[in-house]
Amino acid sequence: MLNVVYVNLYMETIDVKGLSRKLLSSEDFILLDVRTTQEVFVSSINGSIHIPMNDVPARMNELDKDKEIIVQCKSGKRSAKVCEFLINNEFKNVKNLEGGIIAWSEQVDSSVLIY
């Protein structure tokens, strides 16, 4: 019999204005874009690294567990799932970007296309 442990997680979030301040002040963190390759081709936030959501389990060794990681997608739903996965895999400082690239375009950089 397989014993599965579910962890009730409190997930931290950051809004797009907070992310903008971090980028402008050149803070040391990882901005992880988990959208598909096609979505990233249409629009992205400068400075992000791209690992599609479905590839994260196989590629999480590319991420520093001790560094702050802000995860983003289109609206914040997929990135929340990735945050939960990373937290369950011993990543220490993970935040979900509220509203994703849609909020980024609407509140920070209107040159970023909403698709």
Biopython code that builds the backbone (N, CA, C, O; Angstrom):
import numpy as np
from Bio.PDB.StructureBuilder import StructureBuilder

atoms = [
    (1, "MET", "N", (0.843, -1.182, 0.000)),
    (1, "MET", "CA", (0.000, 0.000, 0.000)),
    (1, "MET", "C", (0.889, 1.246, 0.000)),
    (1, "MET", "O", (1.854, 1.339, 0.759)),
    (2, "LEU", "N", (0.548, 2.179, -0.849)),
    (2, "LEU", "CA", (1.309, 3.420, -0.982)),
    (2, "LEU", "C", (0.760, 4.456, -0.009)),
    (2, "LEU", "O", (-0.435, 4.752, -0.001)),
    (3, "ASN", "N", (1.649, 4.996, 0.802)),
    (3, "ASN", "CA", (1.259, 6.067, 1.721)),
    (3, "ASN", "C", (1.563, 7.404, 1.073)),
    (3, "ASN", "O", (2.711, 7.694, 0.736)),
    (4, "VAL", "N", (0.552, 8.200, 0.904)),
    (4, "VAL", "CA", (0.719, 9.517, 0.295)),
    (4, "VAL", "C", (0.500, 10.565, 1.376)),
    (4, "VAL", "O", (-0.488, 10.520, 2.109)),
    (5, "VAL", "N", (1.420, 11.499, 1.466)),
    (5, "VAL", "CA", (1.313, 12.579, 2.435)),
    (5, "VAL", "C", (0.967, 13.861, 1.695)),
    (5, "VAL", "O", (1.667, 14.262, 0.765)),
    (6, "TYR", "N", (-0.091, 14.482, 2.106)),
    (6, "TYR", "CA", (-0.462, 15.768, 1.524)),
    (6, "TYR", "C", (-0.117, 16.855, 2.525)),
    (6, "TYR", "O", (-0.468, 16.764, 3.701)),
    (7, "VAL", "N", (0.560, 17.861, 2.060)),
    (7, "VAL", "CA", (0.962, 18.956, 2.927)),
    (7, "VAL", "C", (0.043, 20.142, 2.650)),
    (7, "VAL", "O", (-0.117, 20.565, 1.505)),
    (8, "ASN", "N", (-0.546, 20.663, 3.698)),
    (8, "ASN", "CA", (-1.358, 21.862, 3.549)),
    (8, "ASN", "C", (-0.403, 23.047, 3.527)),
    (8, "ASN", "O", (0.256, 23.335, 4.526)),
    (9, "LEU", "N", (-0.326, 23.725, 2.406)),
    (9, "LEU", "CA", (0.683, 24.754, 2.217)),
    (9, "LEU", "C", (0.091, 26.154, 2.275)),
    (9, "LEU", "O", (-1.012, 26.416, 1.795)),
    (10, "TYR", "N", (0.862, 27.031, 2.874)),
    (10, "TYR", "CA", (0.559, 28.446, 2.768)),
    (10, "TYR", "C", (1.475, 28.974, 1.681)),
    (10, "TYR", "O", (2.698, 28.965, 1.825)),
    (11, "MET", "N", (0.887, 29.426, 0.611)),
    (11, "MET", "CA", (1.688, 29.896, -0.514)),
    (11, "MET", "C", (1.795, 31.412, -0.487)),
    (11, "MET", "O", (0.785, 32.116, -0.448)),
    (12, "GLU", "N", (3.021, 31.907, -0.508)),
    (12, "GLU", "CA", (3.234, 33.342, -0.561)),
    (12, "GLU", "C", (2.994, 33.834, -1.985)),
    (12, "GLU", "O", (3.190, 33.099, -2.954)),
    (13, "THR", "N", (2.573, 35.074, -2.092)),
    (13, "THR", "CA", (2.363, 35.689, -3.399)),
    (13, "THR", "C", (3.098, 37.025, -3.439)),
    (13, "THR", "O", (3.501, 37.576, -2.415)),
    (14, "ILE", "N", (3.253, 37.515, -4.648)),
    (14, "ILE", "CA", (3.797, 38.850, -4.875)),
    (14, "ILE", "C", (2.986, 39.470, -5.998)),
    (14, "ILE", "O", (2.611, 38.778, -6.945)),
    (15, "ASP", "N", (2.712, 40.752, -5.907)),
    (15, "ASP", "CA", (1.982, 41.395, -6.993)),
    (15, "ASP", "C", (2.972, 41.933, -8.032)),
    (15, "ASP", "O", (4.179, 41.971, -7.794)),
    (16, "VAL", "N", (2.448, 42.340, -9.167)),
    (16, "VAL", "CA", (3.317, 42.747, -10.276)),
    (16, "VAL", "C", (4.109, 44.015, -9.966)),
    (16, "VAL", "O", (5.219, 44.189, -10.469)),
    (17, "LYS", "N", (3.556, 44.889, -9.153)),
    (17, "LYS", "CA", (4.316, 46.101, -8.794)),
    (17, "LYS", "C", (5.495, 45.740, -7.901)),
    (17, "LYS", "O", (6.570, 46.327, -8.025)),
    (18, "GLY", "N", (5.303, 44.786, -7.007)),
    (18, "GLY", "CA", (6.401, 44.298, -6.177)),
    (18, "GLY", "C", (7.476, 43.640, -7.019)),
    (18, "GLY", "O", (8.667, 43.835, -6.778)),
    (19, "LEU", "N", (7.057, 42.857, -8.010)),
    (19, "LEU", "CA", (8.018, 42.232, -8.931)),
    (19, "LEU", "C", (8.769, 43.298, -9.712)),
    (19, "LEU", "O", (9.982, 43.195, -9.891)),
    (20, "SER", "N", (8.071, 44.309, -10.173)),
    (20, "SER", "CA", (8.710, 45.390, -10.922)),
    (20, "SER", "C", (9.794, 46.066, -10.084)),
    (20, "SER", "O", (10.883, 46.345, -10.585)),
    (21, "ARG", "N", (9.499, 46.329, -8.812)),
    (21, "ARG", "CA", (10.498, 46.942, -7.921)),
    (21, "ARG", "C", (11.724, 46.045, -7.778)),
    (21, "ARG", "O", (12.854, 46.531, -7.796)),
    (22, "LYS", "N", (11.504, 44.736, -7.634)),
    (22, "LYS", "CA", (12.627, 43.799, -7.505)),
    (22, "LYS", "C", (13.493, 43.809, -8.769)),
    (22, "LYS", "O", (14.721, 43.805, -8.687)),
    (23, "LEU", "N", (12.847, 43.822, -9.926)),
    (23, "LEU", "CA", (13.597, 43.836, -11.188)),
    (23, "LEU", "C", (14.368, 45.138, -11.346)),
    (23, "LEU", "O", (15.529, 45.125, -11.753)),
    (24, "LEU", "N", (13.736, 46.257, -11.029)),
    (24, "LEU", "CA", (14.388, 47.559, -11.170)),
    (24, "LEU", "C", (15.572, 47.716, -10.224)),
    (24, "LEU", "O", (16.540, 48.400, -10.556)),
    (25, "SER", "N", (15.506, 47.093, -9.049)),
    (25, "SER", "CA", (16.603, 47.198, -8.090)),
    (25, "SER", "C", (17.623, 46.072, -8.251)),
    (25, "SER", "O", (18.539, 45.933, -7.440)),
    (26, "SER", "N", (17.457, 45.267, -9.306)),
    (26, "SER", "CA", (18.393, 44.171, -9.630)),
    (26, "SER", "C", (18.602, 43.201, -8.471)),
    (26, "SER", "O", (19.713, 42.727, -8.233)),
    (27, "GLU", "N", (17.502, 42.909, -7.745)),
    (27, "GLU", "CA", (17.592, 41.916, -6.677)),
    (27, "GLU", "C", (17.953, 40.557, -7.267)),
    (27, "GLU", "O", (17.687, 40.283, -8.438)),
    (28, "ASP", "N", (18.559, 39.716, -6.445)),
    (28, "ASP", "CA", (18.996, 38.390, -6.879)),
    (28, "ASP", "C", (17.903, 37.366, -6.588)),
    (28, "ASP", "O", (17.763, 36.905, -5.455)),
    (29, "PHE", "N", (17.136, 37.017, -7.605)),
    (29, "PHE", "CA", (16.075, 36.022, -7.479)),
    (29, "PHE", "C", (15.865, 35.388, -8.848)),
    (29, "PHE", "O", (16.412, 35.845, -9.852)),
    (30, "ILE", "N", (15.067, 34.335, -8.868)),
    (30, "ILE", "CA", (14.736, 33.662, -10.125)),
    (30, "ILE", "C", (13.291, 33.981, -10.462)),
    (30, "ILE", "O", (12.400, 33.777, -9.637)),
    (31, "LEU", "N", (13.051, 34.481, -11.670)),
    (31, "LEU", "CA", (11.700, 34.654, -12.195)),
    (31, "LEU", "C", (11.474, 33.495, -13.150)),
    (31, "LEU", "O", (12.050, 33.453, -14.237)),
    (32, "LEU", "N", (10.639, 32.562, -12.743)),
    (32, "LEU", "CA", (10.412, 31.331, -13.488)),
    (32, "LEU", "C", (9.097, 31.417, -14.247)),
    (32, "LEU", "O", (8.028, 31.512, -13.645)),
    (33, "ASP", "N", (9.183, 31.385, -15.572)),
    (33, "ASP", "CA", (8.013, 31.419, -16.441)),
    (33, "ASP", "C", (7.666, 29.981, -16.805)),
    (33, "ASP", "O", (8.465, 29.288, -17.434)),
    (34, "VAL", "N", (6.471, 29.528, -16.411)),
    (34, "VAL", "CA", (6.090, 28.127, -16.624)),
    (34, "VAL", "C", (5.069, 27.951, -17.748)),
    (34, "VAL", "O", (4.446, 26.896, -17.868)),
    (35, "ARG", "N", (4.902, 28.987, -18.566)),
    (35, "ARG", "CA", (3.974, 28.881, -19.695)),
    (35, "ARG", "C", (4.591, 28.032, -20.810)),
    (35, "ARG", "O", (5.757, 27.644, -20.738)),
    (36, "THR", "N", (3.798, 27.757, -21.826)),
    (36, "THR", "CA", (4.281, 26.976, -22.966)),
    (36, "THR", "C", (5.252, 27.809, -23.804)),
    (36, "THR", "O", (5.300, 29.034, -23.692)),
    (37, "THR", "N", (6.005, 27.133, -24.627)),
    (37, "THR", "CA", (6.952, 27.813, -25.518)),
    (37, "THR", "C", (6.225, 28.791, -26.430)),
    (37, "THR", "O", (6.722, 29.888, -26.682)),
    (38, "GLN", "N", (5.056, 28.405, -26.927)),
    (38, "GLN", "CA", (4.278, 29.286, -27.807)),
    (38, "GLN", "C", (3.854, 30.552, -27.076)),
    (38, "GLN", "O", (3.890, 31.637, -27.656)),
    (39, "GLU", "N", (3.455, 30.433, -25.818)),
    (39, "GLU", "CA", (3.048, 31.606, -25.045)),
    (39, "GLU", "C", (4.227, 32.549, -24.811)),
    (39, "GLU", "O", (4.089, 33.766, -24.926)),
    (40, "VAL", "N", (5.382, 31.981, -24.484)),
    (40, "VAL", "CA", (6.574, 32.802, -24.238)),
    (40, "VAL", "C", (6.998, 33.517, -25.516)),
    (40, "VAL", "O", (7.503, 34.638, -25.463)),
    (41, "PHE", "N", (6.796, 32.875, -26.663)),
    (41, "PHE", "CA", (7.128, 33.496, -27.948)),
    (41, "PHE", "C", (6.291, 34.761, -28.162)),
    (41, "PHE", "O", (6.777, 35.733, -28.741)),
    (42, "VAL", "N", (5.044, 34.754, -27.702)),
    (42, "VAL", "CA", (4.140, 35.899, -27.881)),
    (42, "VAL", "C", (4.517, 37.052, -26.951)),
    (42, "VAL", "O", (4.555, 38.209, -27.370)),
    (43, "SER", "N", (4.795, 36.728, -25.684)),
    (43, "SER", "CA", (5.128, 37.781, -24.725)),
    (43, "SER", "C", (5.853, 37.178, -23.534)),
    (43, "SER", "O", (5.637, 36.023, -23.166)),
    (44, "SER", "N", (6.722, 37.994, -22.939)),
    (44, "SER", "CA", (7.431, 37.544, -21.744)),
    (44, "SER", "C", (7.908, 38.751, -20.950)),
    (44, "SER", "O", (7.911, 39.883, -21.436)),
    (45, "ILE", "N", (8.311, 38.476, -19.717)),
    (45, "ILE", "CA", (8.867, 39.509, -18.850)),
    (45, "ILE", "C", (10.381, 39.380, -18.931)),
    (45, "ILE", "O", (10.926, 38.300, -18.706)),
    (46, "ASN", "N", (11.060, 40.472, -19.251)),
    (46, "ASN", "CA", (12.519, 40.443, -19.362)),
    (46, "ASN", "C", (13.150, 39.938, -18.073)),
    (46, "ASN", "O", (12.768, 40.344, -16.976)),
    (47, "GLY", "N", (14.112, 39.054, -18.224)),
    (47, "GLY", "CA", (14.821, 38.512, -17.074)),
    (47, "GLY", "C", (14.288, 37.187, -16.585)),
    (47, "GLY", "O", (14.864, 36.581, -15.682)),
    (48, "SER", "N", (13.184, 36.723, -17.173)),
    (48, "SER", "CA", (12.628, 35.441, -16.721)),
    (48, "SER", "C", (13.379, 34.281, -17.371)),
    (48, "SER", "O", (13.971, 34.416, -18.442)),
    (49, "ILE", "N", (13.334, 33.142, -16.689)),
    (49, "ILE", "CA", (13.821, 31.911, -17.299)),
    (49, "ILE", "C", (12.600, 31.049, -17.584)),
    (49, "ILE", "O", (11.619, 31.078, -16.842)),
    (50, "HIS", "N", (12.672, 30.289, -18.660)),
    (50, "HIS", "CA", (11.513, 29.531, -19.107)),
    (50, "HIS", "C", (11.728, 28.038, -18.895)),
    (50, "HIS", "O", (12.640, 27.436, -19.461)),
    (51, "ILE", "N", (10.875, 27.461, -18.071)),
    (51, "ILE", "CA", (10.764, 26.013, -17.959)),
    (51, "ILE", "C", (9.269, 25.717, -17.986)),
    (51, "ILE", "O", (8.568, 26.029, -17.023)),
    (52, "PRO", "N", (8.764, 25.122, -19.068)),
    (52, "PRO", "CA", (7.324, 24.843, -19.141)),
    (52, "PRO", "C", (6.856, 24.025, -17.938)),
    (52, "PRO", "O", (7.591, 23.181, -17.425)),
    (53, "MET", "N", (5.648, 24.279, -17.502)),
    (53, "MET", "CA", (5.087, 23.636, -16.326)),
    (53, "MET", "C", (5.324, 22.131, -16.308)),
    (53, "MET", "O", (5.760, 21.584, -15.295)),
    (54, "ASN", "N", (5.045, 21.470, -17.402)),
    (54, "ASN", "CA", (5.169, 20.010, -17.445)),
    (54, "ASN", "C", (6.617, 19.532, -17.388)),
    (54, "ASN", "O", (6.862, 18.355, -17.124)),
    (55, "ASP", "N", (7.571, 20.414, -17.629)),
    (55, "ASP", "CA", (8.991, 20.045, -17.583)),
    (55, "ASP", "C", (9.627, 20.310, -16.216)),
    (55, "ASP", "O", (10.745, 19.862, -15.965)),
    (56, "VAL", "N", (8.941, 21.019, -15.344)),
    (56, "VAL", "CA", (9.528, 21.397, -14.059)),
    (56, "VAL", "C", (10.001, 20.184, -13.246)),
    (56, "VAL", "O", (11.114, 20.219, -12.722)),
    (57, "PRO", "N", (9.202, 19.111, -13.119)),
    (57, "PRO", "CA", (9.697, 17.978, -12.328)),
    (57, "PRO", "C", (11.032, 17.410, -12.827)),
    (57, "PRO", "O", (11.891, 17.048, -12.023)),
    (58, "ALA", "N", (11.202, 17.333, -14.121)),
    (58, "ALA", "CA", (12.442, 16.781, -14.683)),
    (58, "ALA", "C", (13.590, 17.781, -14.664)),
    (58, "ALA", "O", (14.753, 17.388, -14.753)),
    (59, "ARG", "N", (13.276, 19.077, -14.548)),
    (59, "ARG", "CA", (14.318, 20.096, -14.644)),
    (59, "ARG", "C", (14.499, 20.917, -13.370)),
    (59, "ARG", "O", (15.225, 21.911, -13.378)),
    (60, "MET", "N", (13.850, 20.517, -12.278)),
    (60, "MET", "CA", (13.939, 21.333, -11.060)),
    (60, "MET", "C", (15.363, 21.415, -10.521)),
    (60, "MET", "O", (15.679, 22.308, -9.734)),
    (61, "ASN", "N", (16.224, 20.486, -10.940)),
    (61, "ASN", "CA", (17.631, 20.551, -10.519)),
    (61, "ASN", "C", (18.337, 21.769, -11.111)),
    (61, "ASN", "O", (19.439, 22.103, -10.676)),
    (62, "GLU", "N", (17.739, 22.433, -12.079)),
    (62, "GLU", "CA", (18.307, 23.649, -12.666)),
    (62, "GLU", "C", (18.033, 24.873, -11.785)),
    (62, "GLU", "O", (18.573, 25.950, -12.036)),
    (63, "LEU", "N", (17.207, 24.711, -10.767)),
    (63, "LEU", "CA", (16.811, 25.813, -9.894)),
    (63, "LEU", "C", (17.522, 25.707, -8.554)),
    (63, "LEU", "O", (17.709, 24.612, -8.025)),
    (64, "ASP", "N", (17.915, 26.846, -8.013)),
    (64, "ASP", "CA", (18.592, 26.911, -6.719)),
    (64, "ASP", "C", (17.547, 26.884, -5.611)),
    (64, "ASP", "O", (16.752, 27.817, -5.488)),
    (65, "LYS", "N", (17.539, 25.818, -4.799)),
    (65, "LYS", "CA", (16.542, 25.652, -3.736)),
    (65, "LYS", "C", (16.614, 26.745, -2.678)),
    (65, "LYS", "O", (15.628, 26.997, -1.986)),
    (66, "ASP", "N", (17.750, 27.391, -2.542)),
    (66, "ASP", "CA", (17.912, 28.403, -1.502)),
    (66, "ASP", "C", (17.653, 29.828, -1.982)),
    (66, "ASP", "O", (17.651, 30.762, -1.181)),
    (67, "LYS", "N", (17.434, 29.998, -3.284)),
    (67, "LYS", "CA", (17.200, 31.323, -3.837)),
    (67, "LYS", "C", (15.694, 31.598, -3.899)),
    (67, "LYS", "O", (14.894, 30.675, -4.052)),
    (68, "GLU", "N", (15.319, 32.867, -3.778)),
    (68, "GLU", "CA", (13.915, 33.224, -3.957)),
    (68, "GLU", "C", (13.511, 32.922, -5.394)),
    (68, "GLU", "O", (14.210, 33.287, -6.339)),
    (69, "ILE", "N", (12.369, 32.249, -5.544)),
    (69, "ILE", "CA", (11.846, 31.924, -6.871)),
    (69, "ILE", "C", (10.445, 32.491, -6.970)),
    (69, "ILE", "O", (9.573, 32.165, -6.165)),
    (70, "ILE", "N", (10.232, 33.345, -7.965)),
    (70, "ILE", "CA", (8.908, 33.883, -8.256)),
    (70, "ILE", "C", (8.435, 33.172, -9.517)),
    (70, "ILE", "O", (9.086, 33.227, -10.561)),
    (71, "VAL", "N", (7.292, 32.505, -9.402)),
    (71, "VAL", "CA", (6.773, 31.706, -10.510)),
    (71, "VAL", "C", (5.639, 32.464, -11.174)),
    (71, "VAL", "O", (4.758, 32.998, -10.501)),
    (72, "GLN", "N", (5.666, 32.508, -12.509)),
    (72, "GLN", "CA", (4.631, 33.226, -13.252)),
    (72, "GLN", "C", (4.119, 32.411, -14.426)),
    (72, "GLN", "O", (4.833, 31.600, -15.015)),
    (73, "CYS", "N", (2.850, 32.659, -14.745)),
    (73, "CYS", "CA", (2.220, 32.078, -15.924)),
    (73, "CYS", "C", (1.350, 33.172, -16.551)),
    (73, "CYS", "O", (1.682, 34.354, -16.455)),
    (74, "LYS", "N", (0.267, 32.797, -17.177)),
    (74, "LYS", "CA", (-0.592, 33.801, -17.807)),
    (74, "LYS", "C", (-1.448, 34.534, -16.771)),
    (74, "LYS", "O", (-1.554, 35.760, -16.808)),
    (75, "SER", "N", (-2.066, 33.776, -15.838)),
    (75, "SER", "CA", (-2.990, 34.405, -14.893)),
    (75, "SER", "C", (-2.680, 34.124, -13.426)),
    (75, "SER", "O", (-3.223, 34.788, -12.543)),
    (76, "GLY", "N", (-1.822, 33.156, -13.158)),
    (76, "GLY", "CA", (-1.486, 32.807, -11.785)),
    (76, "GLY", "C", (-1.951, 31.437, -11.349)),
    (76, "GLY", "O", (-1.607, 30.989, -10.256)),
    (77, "LYS", "N", (-2.729, 30.757, -12.184)),
    (77, "LYS", "CA", (-3.251, 29.437, -11.800)),
    (77, "LYS", "C", (-2.213, 28.334, -11.972)),
    (77, "LYS", "O", (-1.965, 27.568, -11.040)),
    (78, "ARG", "N", (-1.613, 28.246, -13.136)),
    (78, "ARG", "CA", (-0.588, 27.211, -13.353)),
    (78, "ARG", "C", (0.615, 27.454, -12.460)),
    (78, "ARG", "O", (1.196, 26.514, -11.917)),
    (79, "SER", "N", (0.985, 28.717, -12.309)),
    (79, "SER", "CA", (2.145, 29.020, -11.471)),
    (79, "SER", "C", (1.889, 28.630, -10.015)),
    (79, "SER", "O", (2.822, 28.233, -9.317)),
    (80, "ALA", "N", (0.646, 28.735, -9.542)),
    (80, "ALA", "CA", (0.318, 28.306, -8.176)),
    (80, "ALA", "C", (0.567, 26.813, -8.018)),
    (80, "ALA", "O", (1.078, 26.375, -6.987)),
    (81, "LYS", "N", (0.215, 26.035, -9.020)),
    (81, "LYS", "CA", (0.459, 24.587, -8.967)),
    (81, "LYS", "C", (1.949, 24.287, -8.934)),
    (81, "LYS", "O", (2.390, 23.393, -8.212)),
    (82, "VAL", "N", (2.726, 25.033, -9.717)),
    (82, "VAL", "CA", (4.181, 24.839, -9.720)),
    (82, "VAL", "C", (4.767, 25.252, -8.366)),
    (82, "VAL", "O", (5.659, 24.580, -7.849)),
    (83, "CYS", "N", (4.276, 26.340, -7.796)),
    (83, "CYS", "CA", (4.738, 26.753, -6.465)),
    (83, "CYS", "C", (4.515, 25.631, -5.463)),
    (83, "CYS", "O", (5.415, 25.292, -4.694)),
    (84, "GLU", "N", (3.328, 25.059, -5.469)),
    (84, "GLU", "CA", (3.011, 23.967, -4.549)),
    (84, "GLU", "C", (3.976, 22.799, -4.761)),
    (84, "GLU", "O", (4.477, 22.223, -3.796)),
    (85, "PHE", "N", (4.233, 22.454, -6.012)),
    (85, "PHE", "CA", (5.161, 21.366, -6.317)),
    (85, "PHE", "C", (6.558, 21.673, -5.770)),
    (85, "PHE", "O", (7.182, 20.821, -5.139)),
    (86, "LEU", "N", (7.041, 22.889, -6.015)),
    (86, "LEU", "CA", (8.385, 23.254, -5.556)),
    (86, "LEU", "C", (8.475, 23.239, -4.032)),
    (86, "LEU", "O", (9.455, 22.747, -3.474)),
    (87, "ILE", "N", (7.467, 23.770, -3.363)),
    (87, "ILE", "CA", (7.459, 23.774, -1.899)),
    (87, "ILE", "C", (7.484, 22.340, -1.368)),
    (87, "ILE", "O", (8.191, 22.043, -0.406)),
    (88, "ASN", "N", (6.719, 21.466, -1.990)),
    (88, "ASN", "CA", (6.706, 20.059, -1.581)),
    (88, "ASN", "C", (8.032, 19.362, -1.853)),
    (88, "ASN", "O", (8.280, 18.274, -1.333)),
    (89, "ASN", "N", (8.883, 19.980, -2.663)),
    (89, "ASN", "CA", (10.194, 19.413, -2.990)),
    (89, "ASN", "C", (11.322, 20.221, -2.368)),
    (89, "ASN", "O", (12.418, 20.310, -2.923)),
    (90, "GLU", "N", (11.044, 20.805, -1.215)),
    (90, "GLU", "CA", (12.037, 21.430, -0.348)),
    (90, "GLU", "C", (12.627, 22.746, -0.853)),
    (90, "GLU", "O", (13.710, 23.144, -0.426)),
    (91, "PHE", "N", (11.925, 23.419, -1.754)),
    (91, "PHE", "CA", (12.346, 24.767, -2.118)),
    (91, "PHE", "C", (11.881, 25.694, -1.006)),
    (91, "PHE", "O", (10.746, 25.596, -0.541)),
    (92, "LYS", "N", (12.750, 26.585, -0.587)),
    (92, "LYS", "CA", (12.547, 27.346, 0.642)),
    (92, "LYS", "C", (11.770, 28.655, 0.485)),
    (92, "LYS", "O", (11.030, 29.044, 1.388)),
    (93, "ASN", "N", (11.929, 29.333, -0.647)),
    (93, "ASN", "CA", (11.406, 30.686, -0.777)),
    (93, "ASN", "C", (10.746, 30.845, -2.141)),
    (93, "ASN", "O", (11.353, 31.348, -3.087)),
    (94, "VAL", "N", (9.491, 30.407, -2.224)),
    (94, "VAL", "CA", (8.755, 30.381, -3.489)),
    (94, "VAL", "C", (7.550, 31.299, -3.373)),
    (94, "VAL", "O", (6.830, 31.275, -2.375)),
    (95, "LYS", "N", (7.338, 32.113, -4.411)),
    (95, "LYS", "CA", (6.185, 33.022, -4.434)),
    (95, "LYS", "C", (5.479, 32.907, -5.782)),
    (95, "LYS", "O", (6.111, 32.695, -6.817)),
    (96, "ASN", "N", (4.169, 33.049, -5.745)),
    (96, "ASN", "CA", (3.364, 33.048, -6.959)),
    (96, "ASN", "C", (3.095, 34.488, -7.390)),
    (96, "ASN", "O", (2.734, 35.330, -6.567)),
    (97, "LEU", "N", (3.271, 34.769, -8.685)),
    (97, "LEU", "CA", (2.987, 36.109, -9.205)),
    (97, "LEU", "C", (1.480, 36.251, -9.416)),
    (97, "LEU", "O", (0.902, 35.602, -10.288)),
    (98, "GLU", "N", (0.857, 37.104, -8.611)),
    (98, "GLU", "CA", (-0.582, 37.324, -8.701)),
    (98, "GLU", "C", (-0.944, 37.914, -10.064)),
    (98, "GLU", "O", (-0.398, 38.939, -10.471)),
    (99, "GLY", "N", (-1.855, 37.266, -10.753)),
    (99, "GLY", "CA", (-2.364, 37.795, -12.017)),
    (99, "GLY", "C", (-1.496, 37.521, -13.225)),
    (99, "GLY", "O", (-1.909, 37.794, -14.352)),
    (100, "GLY", "N", (-0.300, 36.987, -13.020)),
    (100, "GLY", "CA", (0.572, 36.573, -14.119)),
    (100, "GLY", "C", (0.872, 37.667, -15.130)),
    (100, "GLY", "O", (0.895, 38.855, -14.807)),
    (101, "ILE", "N", (1.101, 37.234, -16.360)),
    (101, "ILE", "CA", (1.504, 38.165, -17.426)),
    (101, "ILE", "C", (0.362, 39.116, -17.791)),
    (101, "ILE", "O", (0.600, 40.207, -18.309)),
    (102, "ILE", "N", (-0.884, 38.698, -17.517)),
    (102, "ILE", "CA", (-2.018, 39.592, -17.778)),
    (102, "ILE", "C", (-1.908, 40.825, -16.877)),
    (102, "ILE", "O", (-2.006, 41.958, -17.349)),
    (103, "ALA", "N", (-1.706, 40.595, -15.587)),
    (103, "ALA", "CA", (-1.578, 41.726, -14.654)),
    (103, "ALA", "C", (-0.340, 42.553, -14.966)),
    (103, "ALA", "O", (-0.367, 43.778, -14.849)),
    (104, "TRP", "N", (0.755, 41.889, -15.367)),
    (104, "TRP", "CA", (1.979, 42.610, -15.730)),
    (104, "TRP", "C", (1.693, 43.592, -16.862)),
    (104, "TRP", "O", (2.096, 44.754, -16.801)),
    (105, "SER", "N", (1.001, 43.123, -17.887)),
    (105, "SER", "CA", (0.681, 43.976, -19.034)),
    (105, "SER", "C", (-0.262, 45.109, -18.646)),
    (105, "SER", "O", (-0.096, 46.241, -19.100)),
    (106, "GLU", "N", (-1.252, 44.807, -17.808)),
    (106, "GLU", "CA", (-2.243, 45.812, -17.432)),
    (106, "GLU", "C", (-1.710, 46.859, -16.456)),
    (106, "GLU", "O", (-2.149, 48.009, -16.491)),
    (107, "GLN", "N", (-0.762, 46.478, -15.579)),
    (107, "GLN", "CA", (-0.348, 47.383, -14.511)),
    (107, "GLN", "C", (1.086, 47.892, -14.599)),
    (107, "GLN", "O", (1.419, 48.902, -13.981)),
    (108, "VAL", "N", (1.944, 47.202, -15.364)),
    (108, "VAL", "CA", (3.364, 47.576, -15.375)),
    (108, "VAL", "C", (3.862, 47.932, -16.768)),
    (108, "VAL", "O", (4.434, 49.004, -16.963)),
    (109, "ASP", "N", (3.651, 47.043, -17.744)),
    (109, "ASP", "CA", (4.245, 47.234, -19.071)),
    (109, "ASP", "C", (3.236, 46.879, -20.152)),
    (109, "ASP", "O", (3.092, 45.714, -20.523)),
    (110, "SER", "N", (2.544, 47.884, -20.649)),
    (110, "SER", "CA", (1.492, 47.646, -21.647)),
    (110, "SER", "C", (2.026, 47.190, -22.999)),
    (110, "SER", "O", (1.249, 46.806, -23.874)),
    (111, "SER", "N", (3.360, 47.230, -23.181)),
    (111, "SER", "CA", (3.921, 46.736, -24.435)),
    (111, "SER", "C", (3.955, 45.206, -24.475)),
    (111, "SER", "O", (4.163, 44.612, -25.533)),
    (112, "VAL", "N", (3.751, 44.575, -23.318)),
    (112, "VAL", "CA", (3.682, 43.112, -23.250)),
    (112, "VAL", "C", (2.289, 42.690, -23.704)),
    (112, "VAL", "O", (1.282, 43.099, -23.125)),
    (113, "LEU", "N", (2.249, 41.875, -24.738)),
    (113, "LEU", "CA", (0.965, 41.472, -25.324)),
    (113, "LEU", "C", (0.201, 40.540, -24.412)),
    (113, "LEU", "O", (0.768, 39.646, -23.784)),
    (114, "ILE", "N", (-1.126, 40.773, -24.352)),
    (114, "ILE", "CA", (-2.046, 39.832, -23.701)),
    (114, "ILE", "C", (-2.669, 39.023, -24.828)),
    (114, "ILE", "O", (-3.163, 39.588, -25.804)),
    (115, "TYR", "N", (-2.647, 37.736, -24.700)),
    (115, "TYR", "CA", (-3.154, 36.853, -25.759)),
    (115, "TYR", "C", (-4.363, 36.094, -25.284)),
    (115, "TYR", "O", (-4.928, 35.301, -26.036)),
]
sb = StructureBuilder()
sb.init_structure("model")
sb.init_model(0)
sb.init_chain("A")
sb.init_seg("    ")
for serial, (resi, resn, name, xyz) in enumerate(atoms, 1):
    if name == "N":
        sb.init_residue(resn, " ", resi, " ")
    sb.init_atom(name, np.array(xyz, "f"), 0.0, 1.0, " ", f" {name:<3s}", serial, name[0])
structure = sb.get_structure()
